[in-house]
Amino acid sequence: MRHVAFAQLSPFQQDVVGKLSAILRVADALDYHHQSKIKDLTCKMQSKKKLAIHVNGKGDLTREIDYALEKADLMNKVYDVETVID
């Protein structure tokens, strides 16, 4: 473990931190330019292993979506899903 504080957490707490971190990474990536371009989003399980995130906002959201997909690796791992964003 590289982080002492994380290592001191119980396994349950480490699991919670991992799951919340996964969500936060994707959320942060969706505000790629810190311009609050995303106005709303919906998340839906399309199948048992596929999480679909639909975003609405102003302007071209291509970079935000691409960056969020890059950051979705942890989400895919901890939730055992494939994340798709449109």
C-alpha positions, 0 to 999 in steps of 0.5 A: 500500500502506497498510502499509509492512511488508506492502509490503516482503514478496515477492508470494508472502509477500503472498499467504500473508498475504492468505490467512491474514488471510481465515481469521483474520477469519472465525475471529475473527468466530465468537468475536463475544462472546469467550465461546467459544460455538463448540465445533467446526466443519467446512469443506467445498467443496460445489462448486468455488466454494462453501465451506460452514462448519458450526458447532456450539456452545452457545446461539444462534450467530446473531450469530456466524454473521452477523458471520462472513458479514460478515467473509467478504468477504476469504475470498470474494475471495482464495479465489474462493469463496462462503462459507456458514455454518450 
